[in-house]
Structures are given as C-alpha cells and as structure tokens.
Amino acid sequence: MTLETVSGGTAGTWLLGDLTVNRIGFGAMRLTGSAAFHQGIARDRSQVIGVLRRAVELGVNHVDTAAFYFSRLRSANELINAALAPYPDDLVIATKVGPTRDASGEWTTPARPGQLRGQVEENLRQLGRDHLDVVNLRLMGQDSISEHFGALAELRDAGLIRHLGISGARPTHLAQAQAIAPVVCVQNRYGIDARSSTEMLHTCAAHGIAFVPFFSIAGEGREAGAIHAEEEQILAVARAHGVSPAQVRLAWILRQGKHVLAIPGTGNPDHLIDNLAAGSLHLTEEDLAVLDSINCTAFCADCHQAREQIQHPSR
C-alpha cells in the first residue's frame, strides 16, 4: 500500500448519534509519554502535534481522549487543542469522565455524581470547546450507574454535552443508562486475545450502538503499550500478508461488526500510517479461523457463526 492510498475512511463509517465518523479513529492516551500516564519519557511535543495533524489530514475524524490522560510534562487534551484548534467541522472528540487523578498523577477516589460537572468543565477548558461531542462515563466497579449517568444526562440537557456513552460496562449497565438517556457508544477492552466483552459486542450490534474497543493493539501490554512476545498465529497471518501484527489486530477488530470503531493511538508518525492501513487489509476466512483459535473459549468455537450474525443479522 502506498502512502497516497492510506486513509482513515477506507474501513467505512458509523454514526455516533447524529455524528458520522470513520471507523478508524485515534486514541490519545499514549500521546503524553513513552508509557501511560505519569510514567515513562515525555514524547517530543512537535512530533506529537505533527502526528495529530497528519491523522486528521488522512481522514481521521474521531479522537478519543480524557482530562486524566496526562504525564508530568504533557496533557493529551492540551496537545489536541494545540494541534487541531480551530477544529474541523467534522471532527468528533470523545472524552471520558469518572476516574480521578491528583496533581502528582496518583489515582484517587472516583468522582461522585455531583463532581462530574467539574470534570466535564475541565475537559471543555483543556480542549477549548464550548461543548463536548461525546462524553463516556468510565465505570469504576459500581453495580449501578443510574445516578452518575443521570448527572451526565442533565449536563447533556444543559447543552454542555451532545452525546453520551459508557466505558468498562456490562449489558446491565447499558440497560440502566438507556433508561435515562440515549447511549451512542460503549468503550470496553476487547481484542483478539481479550474477548470477555463479547456479549456487549453483540448487545451493541442489536441496538445499533457503536462498540469502541480499547487496548486492541496493546493486548496484555495494556497501558504500557504493545507486547513484544506476539502470538504466533498473529505473526503467521502478518507474514502471509506482508504487514505488521498491529495491522492484523486492527483488521480483526474491524471484522467483528460494522458497528465496531477502532481507536489505535500512537505518537509515532510511522505507526500512524501502519494503523490506518489496517482499514484496507482483507483477512480471509482462513485467516480469521487462525486468529479465532487464540485463547479459544466457548464463544470462540462459534466465532464464525457469531460474526456472520453480526454482519448479516438476517441470517
């Protein structure tokens, strides 16, 4: 694939409420350093700003961020503001609230419902916006989210938020939220080797809600980034197509349903191009069978049938 053919739009589009986004977006968590949050070495500011601008030039119009994405020297929101403001009309910025970090970077008690307005306003200030396109409530282990989600619904009614989503959630949480206000997306950890959210993947498909997996490339590396000891099945498929393992992981994610949005993140311009190229990678049924065999569970035995039901609901 040549650079001229790489685009954020090659995997198609989906709706977040009334906002159309390309299915390959950009996750901002790793903009702040070589490791997540306050650890690691700060990235070069000019390089990160260049990556953000290049992503938008190449058709990325969905950026995922949070005010608690910051390191000792960098804030993801403020980098986004510096790089992209004044924002393109079609750019959708999704953020999340709930978790709380103090000035030193340590995690503290999650926000109570009455504290969510302050977190929303902090995102507005850092991003330089008068409203937020999408705000996800990031769950922190609670069984009921009604009070928290209700507080965000009030901010939506007040015009500070356009659309709402949830993150780290189960189908019961989605039902609780939908009883209060429309949900446009669910962000959960999901990938080739992390499929505990398969039920939520199906539930979102049934309701026409975007499913937005995170750590799809990082795998077990999670916040620290991609693992170095890659699964042999992934390496085999990557070699067969002459692409990177990251591309294979993202292409597999995109094949899980047309409602699935990928949000790979990077501060490396070469990795950005590699990630976007995943939208044009065609995985064969044989490839999918190999990849579905990783960490096989009861669900994985029916992977092909499940995928067919998501992509072709009439079958």
C-alpha positions in Angstrom: 0.0 0.0 0.0 1.3 3.5 -0.9 1.0 6.5 1.3 -1.4 8.1 -1.2 -3.9 5.3 -0.6 -3.8 5.3 3.2 -6.9 7.0 4.6 -9.0 6.9 7.8 -12.1 6.3 5.6 -11.1 3.0 4.0 -12.9 1.0 6.6 -16.2 2.8 6.2 -18.2 5.0 8.6 -20.6 4.7 11.5 -22.9 7.1 13.4 -22.3 8.4 16.9 -25.8 9.8 17.4 -26.0 12.2 14.5 -22.3 12.5 14.0 -20.7 10.5 11.2 -17.2 9.1 11.9 -14.7 7.0 10.0 -14.4 3.6 11.7 -10.6 4.0 12.3 -10.1 6.8 14.8 -7.3 7.9 17.1 -6.8 7.2 20.8 -4.9 10.0 22.7 -3.8 8.1 25.8 -0.2 7.5 24.6 0.4 11.0 23.3 1.8 12.1 26.7 4.8 9.7 27.0 6.5 6.5 26.2 4.4 4.8 28.8 1.0 5.6 30.0 0.1 8.5 32.4 2.9 9.9 34.6 5.5 7.1 33.9 8.0 6.9 31.1 9.7 9.6 29.0 7.8 12.5 27.6 7.3 12.4 23.8 8.7 15.2 21.6 5.9 17.9 21.6 6.4 18.9 18.0 6.3 15.3 16.8 3.1 14.6 18.7 1.4 17.7 17.3 2.6 16.6 13.9 1.0 13.1 14.3 -2.3 14.6 15.3 -2.4 17.0 12.4 -1.4 14.2 10.0 -4.1 11.9 11.3 -6.7 14.5 10.5 -5.2 15.2 7.1 -5.5 11.5 6.4 -9.2 11.3 7.3 -9.3 10.6 11.0 -12.3 12.4 12.3 -12.8 10.6 15.7 -10.4 11.3 18.5 -10.7 9.7 21.9 -9.2 11.4 24.9 -9.7 12.3 28.6 -8.6 15.0 31.0 -6.9 12.3 33.1 -4.6 11.5 30.2 -1.6 13.4 31.4 2.0 12.9 32.4 4.4 15.0 34.3 5.0 17.3 31.2 2.1 16.6 28.8 -1.7 16.7 28.7 -3.4 14.9 25.9 -6.3 17.3 25.8 -4.0 20.4 25.6 -1.9 18.7 22.9 -5.1 18.1 20.9 -6.1 21.7 21.4 -2.6 23.0 20.3 -2.6 20.7 17.2 -6.1 20.9 15.9 -7.9 24.1 17.0 -9.7 25.7 15.4 -11.3 22.3 15.0 -12.5 21.0 11.6 -16.3 20.9 11.4 -16.4 17.1 11.0 -14.0 16.3 13.8 -15.6 14.4 16.7 -13.8 14.5 20.0 -14.9 11.9 22.6 -13.8 12.1 26.2 -14.5 10.3 29.4 -15.1 11.1 33.0 -15.3 9.2 36.3 -11.7 8.3 37.3 -9.8 11.0 39.2 -6.0 11.7 39.4 -4.4 14.2 41.7 -1.7 16.7 40.5 1.0 14.2 41.2 -0.6 11.7 38.9 -1.9 9.3 41.6 -5.3 7.8 41.2 -7.8 8.9 43.9 -11.4 8.3 44.7 -13.6 8.2 41.6 -15.9 11.2 41.0 -19.2 11.2 42.7 -22.2 12.2 40.6 -22.1 15.8 41.8 -18.4 16.1 40.8 -18.9 15.1 37.2 -19.8 18.6 36.1 -16.4 19.7 37.3 -14.7 17.0 35.2 -16.8 17.9 32.1 -15.8 21.6 32.5 -12.2 20.7 32.9 -12.3 18.8 29.6 -14.0 21.8 28.0 -11.3 24.2 29.3 -8.4 22.0 28.2 -9.9 21.3 24.7 -11.0 24.9 24.2 -14.6 23.9 23.4 -18.0 25.2 24.5 -19.5 21.7 24.4 -18.2 18.1 24.2 -19.3 15.9 21.3 -19.3 12.6 23.2 -18.7 12.0 27.0 -18.3 8.4 28.2 -18.9 7.5 31.8 -16.0 5.3 32.7 -17.2 2.8 35.3 -15.1 2.1 38.3 -16.6 -1.1 39.6 -20.0 0.1 40.6 -23.1 -2.1 40.1 -25.5 0.8 39.4 -24.6 3.7 37.2 -28.0 5.4 37.2 -27.1 8.3 39.5 -23.8 9.0 37.7 -25.3 8.7 34.2 -28.3 10.8 35.3 -25.9 13.6 36.3 -24.3 13.5 32.8 -27.8 13.4 31.2 -28.6 16.7 33.0 -25.4 18.2 31.5 -26.5 17.0 28.1 -29.8 18.7 28.6 -28.0 21.9 29.6 -26.0 21.8 26.3 -22.6 21.0 27.7 -22.6 17.5 26.1 -24.0 16.4 22.8 -24.0 12.6 23.2 -23.3 10.1 25.9 -21.6 6.8 26.1 -20.3 4.3 28.8 -17.0 2.6 29.3 -15.9 -0.6 31.1 -19.5 -1.6 31.2 -21.7 -4.7 31.2 -25.0 -5.1 29.3 -26.9 -4.4 32.6 -25.2 -1.1 32.8 -26.2 -0.3 29.2 -29.8 -1.0 30.1 -29.6 1.3 33.2 -28.2 4.1 31.0 -30.6 3.7 28.2 -33.5 4.0 30.6 -32.2 7.6 31.3 -30.8 8.9 28.0 -29.7 7.6 24.6 -26.3 5.8 24.5 -24.3 6.2 21.3 -21.2 4.1 22.2 -19.7 1.6 24.6 -16.0 1.5 25.2 -14.7 -1.8 26.6 -11.4 -3.6 26.5 -11.6 -6.1 23.6 -9.2 -7.7 21.2 -8.0 -11.0 19.6 -6.7 -12.1 23.0 -9.2 -10.3 25.3 -12.8 -11.3 24.4 -14.6 -11.0 27.8 -16.8 -8.3 26.3 -18.2 -10.4 23.5 -21.7 -10.2 25.0 -21.5 -6.4 24.9 -20.3 -6.5 21.4 -23.5 -8.4 20.4 -25.7 -6.2 22.5 -24.4 -3.1 20.9 -24.9 -4.6 17.4 -28.5 -5.4 18.3 -29.2 -1.8 19.4 -27.2 -0.1 16.6 -24.8 1.3 19.2 -21.1 1.8 18.4 -18.7 -0.6 20.1 -15.3 1.0 20.7 -12.7 -1.4 21.9 -9.5 -0.2 23.6 -6.1 -2.0 24.1 -6.8 -3.8 20.8 -3.2 -3.5 19.7 -1.6 -3.4 23.2 -3.0 -6.7 24.2 -1.6 -7.7 27.6 0.7 -4.7 27.4 -2.4 -2.5 28.2 -1.4 1.0 29.3 2.3 0.3 28.7 1.8 -0.4 25.0 2.1 -3.3 22.6 3.6 -6.6 23.9 6.9 -7.8 22.4 6.1 -11.5 22.5 3.4 -11.6 19.9 1.0 -14.6 19.4 2.4 -17.0 16.8 -1.0 -17.1 15.0 -0.9 -13.3 14.6 2.7 -13.4 13.3 1.8 -16.1 10.8 -1.1 -14.1 9.3 1.0 -10.9 9.3 3.8 -12.7 7.4 1.3 -14.1 4.9 0.1 -10.6 4.1 3.4 -8.8 4.5 2.0 -6.5 7.2 2.6 -5.7 10.8 1.0 -7.6 13.7 -0.7 -4.4 14.7 -2.4 -4.2 11.3 -3.7 -7.8 11.8 -5.1 -7.0 15.2 -6.9 -3.9 14.0 -8.2 -5.6 10.9 -9.6 -8.4 13.0 -11.3 -5.9 15.3 -12.9 -4.2 12.3 -14.2 -7.6 11.1 -16.2 -8.1 14.3 -19.1 -5.9 13.0 -19.8 -2.8 11.1 -20.6 -1.0 14.4 -17.1 -1.5 15.7 -14.8 1.5 15.8 -11.1 1.2 16.3 -9.2 3.9 18.2 -5.5 2.9 18.0 -3.2 5.5 19.5 0.4 6.5 18.9 2.9 9.3 19.0 4.9 7.8 16.1 4.1 9.0 12.6 5.1 5.7 11.0 2.8 3.8 13.4 0.0 6.1 12.4 0.3 5.2 8.8 0.5 1.5 9.7 -2.6 1.7 11.8 -4.6 3.4 9.1 -3.5 0.9 6.6 -5.4 -1.8 8.5 -8.6 -0.5 7.0 -7.6 -2.0 3.7 -6.3 -5.3 5.0 -8.6 -8.1 3.8 -8.5 -11.1 6.2 -9.7 -14.3 4.6 -11.9 -16.8 6.3 -8.8 -19.0 6.8 -7.0 -16.0 8.4 -10.0 -15.5 10.8 -10.1 -19.1 11.7 -6.4 -19.0 12.7 -6.9 -15.8 14.7 -10.1 -17.0 16.4 -8.1 -20.0 17.7 -6.2 -17.8 20.1 -7.2 -18.3 23.7 -10.2 -20.2 22.4 -13.2 -20.2 24.7 -16.8 -21.4 24.3 -17.5 -18.3 22.3 -14.5 -18.8 20.0 -15.8 -22.2 18.9 -18.7 -20.3 17.3 -16.7 -17.3 16.2 -17.5 -17.6 12.5 -21.3 -18.0 13.2 -21.3 -15.1 15.6 -19.5 -12.9 13.1 -22.0 -13.8 10.4 -24.9 -12.9 12.7 -23.4 -9.5 13.4 -22.6 -8.7 9.8 -25.7 -10.3 8.3 -28.4 -10.1 11.0 -31.0 -11.7 8.7 -29.0 -15.0 8.7 
